Amino acid sequence: MDELISLVGNVGFPIAVSCYLLIRVEKRIIELTHCIQTLSANISHLS
C-alpha cells in the first residue's frame, strides 16, 4: 500500500503539470486557428 501511495505521489505531479500545459496549449492552438482562418479570408478578398 505504501508503494502505491509513493507511486501516485511521484507520478501524480508530472501528470497534473502535463494536463495543465495541454489545456493552455489547446487554447493557444484554437486562437491561432481562428487567426489563420481570418487571415485566409482576408487574403481571398484581396484576390
PDB file of N, CA, C, O and CB in Angstrom:
ATOM      1  N   MET A   1       0.824  -1.189   0.000  1.00  0.00           N
ATOM      2  CA  MET A   1       0.000   0.000   0.000  1.00  0.00           C
ATOM      3  C   MET A   1       0.866   1.251   0.000  1.00  0.00           C
ATOM      4  O   MET A   1       0.552   2.218  -0.694  1.00  0.00           O
ATOM      5  CB  MET A   1      -0.936  -0.001   1.201  1.00  0.00           C
ATOM      6  N   ASP A   2       1.946   1.249   0.763  1.00  0.00           N
ATOM      7  CA  ASP A   2       2.834   2.406   0.802  1.00  0.00           C
ATOM      8  C   ASP A   2       3.490   2.644  -0.553  1.00  0.00           C
ATOM      9  O   ASP A   2       3.745   3.784  -0.942  1.00  0.00           O
ATOM     10  CB  ASP A   2       3.903   2.219   1.875  1.00  0.00           C
ATOM     11  N   GLU A   3       3.760   1.550  -1.267  1.00  0.00           N
ATOM     12  CA  GLU A   3       4.361   1.684  -2.599  1.00  0.00           C
ATOM     13  C   GLU A   3       3.403   2.379  -3.556  1.00  0.00           C
ATOM     14  O   GLU A   3       3.820   3.200  -4.373  1.00  0.00           O
ATOM     15  CB  GLU A   3       4.755   0.306  -3.157  1.00  0.00           C
ATOM     16  N   LEU A   4       2.123   2.050  -3.454  1.00  0.00           N
ATOM     17  CA  LEU A   4       1.111   2.665  -4.319  1.00  0.00           C
ATOM     18  C   LEU A   4       0.991   4.157  -4.041  1.00  0.00           C
ATOM     19  O   LEU A   4       0.898   4.959  -4.970  1.00  0.00           O
ATOM     20  CB  LEU A   4      -0.250   1.983  -4.124  1.00  0.00           C
ATOM     21  N   ILE A   5       0.993   4.528  -2.769  1.00  0.00           N
ATOM     22  CA  ILE A   5       0.907   5.944  -2.389  1.00  0.00           C
ATOM     23  C   ILE A   5       2.147   6.692  -2.878  1.00  0.00           C
ATOM     24  O   ILE A   5       2.050   7.819  -3.362  1.00  0.00           O
ATOM     25  CB  ILE A   5       0.757   6.095  -0.849  1.00  0.00           C
ATOM     26  N   SER A   6       3.291   6.064  -2.749  1.00  0.00           N
ATOM     27  CA  SER A   6       4.533   6.678  -3.225  1.00  0.00           C
ATOM     28  C   SER A   6       4.514   6.846  -4.736  1.00  0.00           C
ATOM     29  O   SER A   6       4.949   7.873  -5.256  1.00  0.00           O
ATOM     30  CB  SER A   6       5.742   5.837  -2.807  1.00  0.00           C
ATOM     31  N   LEU A   7       4.008   5.835  -5.442  1.00  0.00           N
ATOM     32  CA  LEU A   7       3.938   5.902  -6.903  1.00  0.00           C
ATOM     33  C   LEU A   7       3.019   7.031  -7.350  1.00  0.00           C
ATOM     34  O   LEU A   7       3.363   7.789  -8.257  1.00  0.00           O
ATOM     35  CB  LEU A   7       3.451   4.566  -7.480  1.00  0.00           C
ATOM     36  N   VAL A   8       1.856   7.145  -6.722  1.00  0.00           N
ATOM     37  CA  VAL A   8       0.915   8.217  -7.070  1.00  0.00           C
ATOM     38  C   VAL A   8       1.528   9.571  -6.747  1.00  0.00           C
ATOM     39  O   VAL A   8       1.358  10.525  -7.507  1.00  0.00           O
ATOM     40  CB  VAL A   8      -0.428   8.041  -6.317  1.00  0.00           C
ATOM     41  N   GLY A   9       2.233   9.666  -5.637  1.00  0.00           N
ATOM     42  CA  GLY A   9       2.879  10.922  -5.261  1.00  0.00           C
ATOM     43  C   GLY A   9       3.960  11.329  -6.244  1.00  0.00           C
ATOM     44  O   GLY A   9       4.108  12.510  -6.555  1.00  0.00           O
ATOM     45  N   ASN A  10       4.710  10.365  -6.730  1.00  0.00           N
ATOM     46  CA  ASN A  10       5.794  10.664  -7.667  1.00  0.00           C
ATOM     47  C   ASN A  10       5.303  10.896  -9.085  1.00  0.00           C
ATOM     48  O   ASN A  10       5.850  11.732  -9.804  1.00  0.00           O
ATOM     49  CB  ASN A  10       6.797   9.544  -7.665  1.00  0.00           C
ATOM     50  N   VAL A  11       4.281  10.168  -9.490  1.00  0.00           N
ATOM     51  CA  VAL A  11       3.799  10.254 -10.870  1.00  0.00           C
ATOM     52  C   VAL A  11       2.669  11.266 -11.001  1.00  0.00           C
ATOM     53  O   VAL A  11       2.458  11.817 -12.081  1.00  0.00           O
ATOM     54  CB  VAL A  11       3.328   8.883 -11.356  1.00  0.00           C
ATOM     55  N   GLY A  12       1.949  11.517  -9.930  1.00  0.00           N
ATOM     56  CA  GLY A  12       0.788  12.412  -9.988  1.00  0.00           C
ATOM     57  C   GLY A  12       1.150  13.842 -10.348  1.00  0.00           C
ATOM     58  O   GLY A  12       0.431  14.483 -11.114  1.00  0.00           O
ATOM     59  N   PHE A  13       2.245  14.355  -9.815  1.00  0.00           N
ATOM     60  CA  PHE A  13       2.642  15.734 -10.103  1.00  0.00           C
ATOM     61  C   PHE A  13       2.970  15.934 -11.580  1.00  0.00           C
ATOM     62  O   PHE A  13       2.460  16.881 -12.178  1.00  0.00           O
ATOM     63  CB  PHE A  13       3.844  16.123  -9.252  1.00  0.00           C
ATOM     64  N   PRO A  14       3.803  15.082 -12.202  1.00  0.00           N
ATOM     65  CA  PRO A  14       4.062  15.274 -13.638  1.00  0.00           C
ATOM     66  C   PRO A  14       2.799  15.160 -14.491  1.00  0.00           C
ATOM     67  O   PRO A  14       2.659  15.864 -15.491  1.00  0.00           O
ATOM     68  CB  PRO A  14       5.082  14.259 -14.116  1.00  0.00           C
ATOM     69  N   ILE A  15       1.891  14.283 -14.102  1.00  0.00           N
ATOM     70  CA  ILE A  15       0.639  14.150 -14.858  1.00  0.00           C
ATOM     71  C   ILE A  15      -0.184  15.427 -14.730  1.00  0.00           C
ATOM     72  O   ILE A  15      -0.756  15.897 -15.714  1.00  0.00           O
ATOM     73  CB  ILE A  15      -0.179  12.929 -14.361  1.00  0.00           C
ATOM     74  N   ALA A  16      -0.248  15.989 -13.532  1.00  0.00           N
ATOM     75  CA  ALA A  16      -1.010  17.222 -13.326  1.00  0.00           C
ATOM     76  C   ALA A  16      -0.405  18.376 -14.126  1.00  0.00           C
ATOM     77  O   ALA A  16      -1.134  19.156 -14.738  1.00  0.00           O
ATOM     78  CB  ALA A  16      -1.057  17.581 -11.829  1.00  0.00           C
ATOM     79  N   VAL A  17       0.918  18.485 -14.123  1.00  0.00           N
ATOM     80  CA  VAL A  17       1.585  19.547 -14.883  1.00  0.00           C
ATOM     81  C   VAL A  17       1.348  19.359 -16.374  1.00  0.00           C
ATOM     82  O   VAL A  17       1.103  20.331 -17.088  1.00  0.00           O
ATOM     83  CB  VAL A  17       3.098  19.568 -14.583  1.00  0.00           C
ATOM     84  N   SER A  18       1.418  18.124 -16.851  1.00  0.00           N
ATOM     85  CA  SER A  18       1.187  17.842 -18.273  1.00  0.00           C
ATOM     86  C   SER A  18      -0.228  18.220 -18.686  1.00  0.00           C
ATOM     87  O   SER A  18      -0.430  18.813 -19.745  1.00  0.00           O
ATOM     88  CB  SER A  18       1.441  16.360 -18.574  1.00  0.00           C
ATOM     89  N   CYS A  19      -1.198  17.883 -17.863  1.00  0.00           N
ATOM     90  CA  CYS A  19      -2.594  18.235 -18.172  1.00  0.00           C
ATOM     91  C   CYS A  19      -2.780  19.745 -18.192  1.00  0.00           C
ATOM     92  O   CYS A  19      -3.461  20.273 -19.070  1.00  0.00           O
ATOM     93  CB  CYS A  19      -3.554  17.602 -17.147  1.00  0.00           C
ATOM     94  N   TYR A  20      -2.187  20.440 -17.241  1.00  0.00           N
ATOM     95  CA  TYR A  20      -2.291  21.895 -17.195  1.00  0.00           C
ATOM     96  C   TYR A  20      -1.702  22.523 -18.456  1.00  0.00           C
ATOM     97  O   TYR A  20      -2.309  23.406 -19.062  1.00  0.00           O
ATOM     98  CB  TYR A  20      -1.582  22.442 -15.949  1.00  0.00           C
ATOM     99  N   LEU A  21      -0.517  22.061 -18.843  1.00  0.00           N
ATOM    100  CA  LEU A  21       0.121  22.615 -20.036  1.00  0.00           C
ATOM    101  C   LEU A  21      -0.657  22.267 -21.300  1.00  0.00           C
ATOM    102  O   LEU A  21      -0.739  23.081 -22.221  1.00  0.00           O
ATOM    103  CB  LEU A  21       1.554  22.105 -20.153  1.00  0.00           C
ATOM    104  N   LEU A  22      -1.228  21.071 -21.352  1.00  0.00           N
ATOM    105  CA  LEU A  22      -2.026  20.675 -22.508  1.00  0.00           C
ATOM    106  C   LEU A  22      -3.239  21.572 -22.665  1.00  0.00           C
ATOM    107  O   LEU A  22      -3.590  21.950 -23.783  1.00  0.00           O
ATOM    108  CB  LEU A  22      -2.463  19.221 -22.382  1.00  0.00           C
ATOM    109  N   ILE A  23      -3.883  21.915 -21.563  1.00  0.00           N
ATOM    110  CA  ILE A  23      -5.052  22.801 -21.617  1.00  0.00           C
ATOM    111  C   ILE A  23      -4.643  24.189 -22.094  1.00  0.00           C
ATOM    112  O   ILE A  23      -5.340  24.795 -22.908  1.00  0.00           O
ATOM    113  CB  ILE A  23      -5.734  22.891 -20.232  1.00  0.00           C
ATOM    114  N   ARG A  24      -3.515  24.699 -21.591  1.00  0.00           N
ATOM    115  CA  ARG A  24      -3.044  26.023 -22.018  1.00  0.00           C
ATOM    116  C   ARG A  24      -2.679  26.029 -23.503  1.00  0.00           C
ATOM    117  O   ARG A  24      -3.010  26.976 -24.216  1.00  0.00           O
ATOM    118  CB  ARG A  24      -1.829  26.455 -21.177  1.00  0.00           C
ATOM    119  N   VAL A  25      -2.007  24.992 -23.970  1.00  0.00           N
ATOM    120  CA  VAL A  25      -1.598  24.914 -25.373  1.00  0.00           C
ATOM    121  C   VAL A  25      -2.824  24.780 -26.267  1.00  0.00           C
ATOM    122  O   VAL A  25      -2.853  25.333 -27.367  1.00  0.00           O
ATOM    123  CB  VAL A  25      -0.634  23.727 -25.599  1.00  0.00           C
ATOM    124  N   GLU A  26      -3.838  24.049 -25.802  1.00  0.00           N
ATOM    125  CA  GLU A  26      -5.044  23.877 -26.603  1.00  0.00           C
ATOM    126  C   GLU A  26      -5.720  25.222 -26.864  1.00  0.00           C
ATOM    127  O   GLU A  26      -6.195  25.475 -27.971  1.00  0.00           O
ATOM    128  CB  GLU A  26      -6.017  22.920 -25.905  1.00  0.00           C
ATOM    129  N   LYS A  27      -5.765  26.082 -25.850  1.00  0.00           N
ATOM    130  CA  LYS A  27      -6.364  27.410 -26.027  1.00  0.00           C
ATOM    131  C   LYS A  27      -5.579  28.218 -27.050  1.00  0.00           C
ATOM    132  O   LYS A  27      -6.171  28.918 -27.872  1.00  0.00           O
ATOM    133  CB  LYS A  27      -6.419  28.165 -24.685  1.00  0.00           C
ATOM    134  N   ARG A  28      -4.263  28.131 -27.009  1.00  0.00           N
ATOM    135  CA  ARG A  28      -3.422  28.858 -27.970  1.00  0.00           C
ATOM    136  C   ARG A  28      -3.642  28.333 -29.381  1.00  0.00           C
ATOM    137  O   ARG A  28      -3.698  29.115 -30.330  1.00  0.00           O
ATOM    138  CB  ARG A  28      -1.934  28.739 -27.589  1.00  0.00           C
ATOM    139  N   ILE A  29      -3.766  27.026 -29.528  1.00  0.00           N
ATOM    140  CA  ILE A  29      -3.992  26.441 -30.849  1.00  0.00           C
ATOM    141  C   ILE A  29      -5.322  26.894 -31.419  1.00  0.00           C
ATOM    142  O   ILE A  29      -5.422  27.169 -32.615  1.00  0.00           O
ATOM    143  CB  ILE A  29      -3.943  24.915 -30.778  1.00  0.00           C
ATOM    144  N   ILE A  30      -6.342  26.975 -30.585  1.00  0.00           N
ATOM    145  CA  ILE A  30      -7.650  27.445 -31.041  1.00  0.00           C
ATOM    146  C   ILE A  30      -7.552  28.898 -31.501  1.00  0.00           C
ATOM    147  O   ILE A  30      -8.106  29.261 -32.539  1.00  0.00           O
ATOM    148  CB  ILE A  30      -8.706  27.303 -29.917  1.00  0.00           C
ATOM    149  N   GLU A  31      -6.850  29.728 -30.731  1.00  0.00           N
ATOM    150  CA  GLU A  31      -6.676  31.129 -31.116  1.00  0.00           C
ATOM    151  C   GLU A  31      -5.902  31.243 -32.428  1.00  0.00           C
ATOM    152  O   GLU A  31      -6.272  32.034 -33.295  1.00  0.00           O
ATOM    153  CB  GLU A  31      -5.951  31.904 -30.004  1.00  0.00           C
ATOM    154  N   LEU A  32      -4.844  30.469 -32.580  1.00  0.00           N
ATOM    155  CA  LEU A  32      -4.051  30.520 -33.808  1.00  0.00           C
ATOM    156  C   LEU A  32      -4.851  30.041 -35.014  1.00  0.00           C
ATOM    157  O   LEU A  32      -4.724  30.595 -36.106  1.00  0.00           O
ATOM    158  CB  LEU A  32      -2.790  29.677 -33.656  1.00  0.00           C
ATOM    159  N   THR A  33      -5.673  29.016 -34.819  1.00  0.00           N
ATOM    160  CA  THR A  33      -6.520  28.526 -35.909  1.00  0.00           C
ATOM    161  C   THR A  33      -7.496  29.611 -36.358  1.00  0.00           C
ATOM    162  O   THR A  33      -7.720  29.791 -37.555  1.00  0.00           O
ATOM    163  CB  THR A  33      -7.290  27.262 -35.470  1.00  0.00           C
ATOM    164  N   HIS A  34      -8.072  30.325 -35.408  1.00  0.00           N
ATOM    165  CA  HIS A  34      -9.004  31.409 -35.737  1.00  0.00           C
ATOM    166  C   HIS A  34      -8.279  32.518 -36.506  1.00  0.00           C
ATOM    167  O   HIS A  34      -8.810  33.046 -37.484  1.00  0.00           O
ATOM    168  CB  HIS A  34      -9.652  31.982 -34.447  1.00  0.00           C
ATOM    169  N   CYS A  35      -7.075  32.866 -36.067  1.00  0.00           N
ATOM    170  CA  CYS A  35      -6.306  33.913 -36.746  1.00  0.00           C
ATOM    171  C   CYS A  35      -5.944  33.500 -38.163  1.00  0.00           C
ATOM    172  O   CYS A  35      -6.008  34.317 -39.082  1.00  0.00           O
ATOM    173  CB  CYS A  35      -5.038  34.238 -35.959  1.00  0.00           C
ATOM    174  N   ILE A  36      -5.569  32.255 -38.348  1.00  0.00           N
ATOM    175  CA  ILE A  36      -5.219  31.771 -39.686  1.00  0.00           C
ATOM    176  C   ILE A  36      -6.439  31.786 -40.593  1.00  0.00           C
ATOM    177  O   ILE A  36      -6.330  32.144 -41.766  1.00  0.00           O
ATOM    178  CB  ILE A  36      -4.628  30.350 -39.615  1.00  0.00           C
ATOM    179  N   GLN A  37      -7.599  31.405 -40.071  1.00  0.00           N
ATOM    180  CA  GLN A  37      -8.816  31.432 -40.874  1.00  0.00           C
ATOM    181  C   GLN A  37      -9.179  32.857 -41.271  1.00  0.00           C
ATOM    182  O   GLN A  37      -9.591  33.100 -42.406  1.00  0.00           O
ATOM    183  CB  GLN A  37      -9.973  30.787 -40.110  1.00  0.00           C
ATOM    184  N   THR A  38      -9.031  33.793 -40.353  1.00  0.00           N
ATOM    185  CA  THR A  38      -9.309  35.195 -40.640  1.00  0.00           C
ATOM    186  C   THR A  38      -8.336  35.734 -41.690  1.00  0.00           C
ATOM    187  O   THR A  38      -8.736  36.439 -42.616  1.00  0.00           O
ATOM    188  CB  THR A  38      -9.225  36.033 -39.352  1.00  0.00           C
ATOM    189  N   LEU A  39      -7.081  35.401 -41.537  1.00  0.00           N
ATOM    190  CA  LEU A  39      -6.064  35.831 -42.485  1.00  0.00           C
ATOM    191  C   LEU A  39      -6.343  35.255 -43.867  1.00  0.00           C
ATOM    192  O   LEU A  39      -6.214  35.956 -44.871  1.00  0.00           O
ATOM    193  CB  LEU A  39      -4.671  35.414 -42.005  1.00  0.00           C
ATOM    194  N   SER A  40      -6.718  34.005 -43.922  1.00  0.00           N
ATOM    195  CA  SER A  40      -7.034  33.371 -45.201  1.00  0.00           C
ATOM    196  C   SER A  40      -8.223  34.050 -45.866  1.00  0.00           C
ATOM    197  O   SER A  40      -8.214  34.261 -47.079  1.00  0.00           O
ATOM    198  CB  SER A  40      -7.321  31.880 -45.003  1.00  0.00           C
ATOM    199  N   ALA A  41      -9.251  34.395 -45.086  1.00  0.00           N
ATOM    200  CA  ALA A  41     -10.427  35.070 -45.646  1.00  0.00           C
ATOM    201  C   ALA A  41     -10.046  36.456 -46.159  1.00  0.00           C
ATOM    202  O   ALA A  41     -10.529  36.878 -47.210  1.00  0.00           O
ATOM    203  CB  ALA A  41     -11.551  35.179 -44.588  1.00  0.00           C
ATOM    204  N   ASN A  42      -9.186  37.168 -45.431  1.00  0.00           N
ATOM    205  CA  ASN A  42      -8.770  38.497 -45.872  1.00  0.00           C
ATOM    206  C   ASN A  42      -7.930  38.421 -47.144  1.00  0.00           C
ATOM    207  O   ASN A  42      -8.062  39.278 -48.017  1.00  0.00           O
ATOM    208  CB  ASN A  42      -7.982  39.201 -44.765  1.00  0.00           C
ATOM    209  N   ILE A  43      -7.095  37.441 -47.261  1.00  0.00           N
ATOM    210  CA  ILE A  43      -6.281  37.275 -48.465  1.00  0.00           C
ATOM    211  C   ILE A  43      -7.164  36.930 -49.665  1.00  0.00           C
ATOM    212  O   ILE A  43      -6.930  37.418 -50.771  1.00  0.00           O
ATOM    213  CB  ILE A  43      -5.215  36.179 -48.251  1.00  0.00           C
ATOM    214  N   SER A  44      -8.173  36.092 -49.448  1.00  0.00           N
ATOM    215  CA  SER A  44      -9.063  35.728 -50.557  1.00  0.00           C
ATOM    216  C   SER A  44      -9.880  36.938 -51.027  1.00  0.00           C
ATOM    217  O   SER A  44     -10.210  37.039 -52.208  1.00  0.00           O
ATOM    218  CB  SER A  44     -10.008  34.581 -50.132  1.00  0.00           C
ATOM    219  N   HIS A  45     -10.204  37.849 -50.117  1.00  0.00           N
ATOM    220  CA  HIS A  45     -10.936  39.062 -50.500  1.00  0.00           C
ATOM    221  C   HIS A  45     -10.050  40.008 -51.326  1.00  0.00           C
ATOM    222  O   HIS A  45     -10.550  40.748 -52.173  1.00  0.00           O
ATOM    223  CB  HIS A  45     -11.458  39.789 -49.241  1.00  0.00           C
ATOM    224  N   LEU A  46      -8.750  39.981 -51.079  1.00  0.00           N
ATOM    225  CA  LEU A  46      -7.833  40.832 -51.835  1.00  0.00           C
ATOM    226  C   LEU A  46      -7.609  40.344 -53.268  1.00  0.00           C
ATOM    227  O   LEU A  46      -7.280  41.130 -54.156  1.00  0.00           O
ATOM    228  CB  LEU A  46      -6.506  40.913 -51.117  1.00  0.00           C
ATOM    229  N   SER A  47      -7.789  39.059 -53.479  1.00  0.00           N
ATOM    230  CA  SER A  47      -7.511  38.488 -54.803  1.00  0.00           C
ATOM    231  C   SER A  47      -8.529  38.885 -55.797  1.00  0.00           C
ATOM    232  O   SER A  47      -8.443  38.490 -56.960  1.00  0.00           O
ATOM    233  CB  SER A  47      -7.440  37.003 -54.742  1.00  0.00           C
TER     234      SER A  47
END
